[in-house]
Amino acid sequence: MTYCVAITARRGLVLASDSRTNAGVDQVSVYSKMHTLCADGERMVTLLSAGNLATTQAVLRELRHDLKDGAKRNLKTIEKLADAAEYVGEMSVAEQSKHARQSDENFKPEASFILAGQIRGQPHQIYMIYPEGNYIRPSGRDPFLQIGEAKYGKPILDRIIEPEIDLETAARCALVSMDSTMQS
């Protein structure tokens, strides 16, 4: 059971994620769901992940390979964060399609992501990327996005998070939201 939350405040972003993974009732392990992919002074890009661990790892591997190999299209060459969200969505769909024809109809290689960051000269932003590859931004009234087991942590966010929230309060809300999810 994974839970990730991203909050956009006027002065920055707050991101929180757990590190729980399971592959059945008796195989629980730890794997970070928050990955900083670019932090070069020109841009900061972080990806939060939920869903099939093999899919999320494959998408991260491809993103890192493109960065390392200097691919024409990578997170350092993309000019807008929305284009980066589209790029991640395309990678996710491609990875899922490799495994979608499995004979077990219960197998779901789906993954969802939150892309968060800022490119110099542009506002900081967050995008939720669905398993189908499409993406959304948060509404103006509710400046947060969640992936994974979101229902237990949402009430605290609904009550307190607003567009003009300060970073300290947003961070506290993210932690209470995470704790509510873990306890439930």
N, C-alpha and C positions, 0 to 999 in steps of 0.2 A: 504494500500500500504506500503510494508516493503522494507527497503534497508539496507543491511549490507555489509561491506567491510573489508577485512583482507589484510594487506600488510606485506610482509616479507622483512626486510632489513638485511644488514650484521650484525648489532649489536642488532637486536631484532625484535619484532612484533608491528604493529599498528593495532588496531581493532576499528571499529566504527559501531554503529547501531542506528536506530531510535527506537521509542517506540510507534508508531502508530498502532492501530488495528481497523478494522471495521467489523461489521457483518451486512452490509447493509448500505444504504445511510444515515440513521438517527441514527445509533448506532456506534459511534466512541468512542474509549476509549484508555487508555494507558496501555501498558504491555511491560516490558523490553524484548529485544531480545538478550541480552548478559548475559550469565550465567557462572560464574566461579565455576567450580565443584571440582577442586583440587588445593590447594595452600599450600602444606605441606613441602616445602623446598626440597623435592625430585623430585617433578613434579608440573607443572602448566598447567592446562587444562581448556580452556574456550570454550564454545559452543555458536555460533550465530545461530539464527533460523529465518526461513521465511516460510510462507505457512499457512496451516490450524492450527489455534491456539490450538484447542483441541488436535490435533496430537502432536504438539510441546510440549505442557504441559504434555501430557502422557509420551512422551519419556524422558523428564526431570525428571518427577516423578520416572520413573523406574530406571534411572541412579542414582538418589539420594538414592532410596531404596537399590539398590545393594551396594552402598558405605556404607550406614548406617548399613545394615545388614551383611556386610562383606562377600558378595557373593564370591564364588570362582573366578568368572570372574567379575571384576569391574575396574573402571578407575585407581585405585591404584595398581592393580595387573598386569595389561597389561604391557608388556615389551617394546612395540614400539608404537609410535603415530599412525602409519598406522593400527596397529591392533585395536586401539581405534576407528579409523574411521570406520573400518569394523563392530565393535561391535555396534556403534551408528546406522549405516546403517541397521543392522539386527533388532534392536529394532524398528526403524522407519517403516520398511516393516511390521513387526509383528503388530504394532499398526494400520497401514493403512488397513491391511487385515481384521481386526475386523469390519471395517466400510465400506468396499468396496462393499458389497452386498446391499447397500441401494437402495430402489426402485427409488429414484430420480437420474436420469442419470446425472444431473448437479452437484451433490454433489461430491466433490473431496477432500478426506482426505489427500492430498499430503502435504509433508513438505520437505524442504531442509535445510541443516545445513552447517556451516563452523566450523570445529574443529581446534583449534589453541592452541599451547603450546609447552612445552619442558619437556623432562624427563632427569634427571641429567645424564651427560656424552654423551648426544645426541644433535644434532642440533635442534634449534627451527624450527617448521614446521607448515604449514597450509594445510588443506584438505577440499575440497568441497564434501559434501555427497548429492547425488541426491535422489529424492523420491524413485527410484528403489533400493536404498541401496548401489549402487556402488559409488566409490569416485575417485577424481583426486587430484593431486598436481598442483601448478601453473607451468607455463613454465619458463625456465631459463631467457627468454627475458622479460616476463611480470610477475614480482613476486607479483601478487595480485590475489585475488579471490573475487567475488561478488555474492550475492544471493538477491532475491527479485526483485524490480524494478531497474534493473542495467543499463539500456540504457542511462539514463540522466547523471549519475555520471561517466560513463566510459571514455568519452573524456579527462577529466583532468588527469585521471590515465594513459591513453595511451600516453599522451604528456610528462608527467614528471617522472612517476615511472620507475625506472631502477634498476638492481640488486645492484648497489653500492650506492643507495640513503641513506642519513642519516635519523635518526629517526625523527628529527624535521621537515624536509621537507616532509617526508612521512605522518606525522600527519597533517600537513597543507593541503596536497593534499586530505587526507581522509575527512577533514572537508569541503573543497570546493566541493568535490565530493558529500558529503551528502547534502550540501546546494543546489547544482545544482539539485539534485533529488527532494528535497522538493519544490523548486520553480517551477519545471516543472510539 
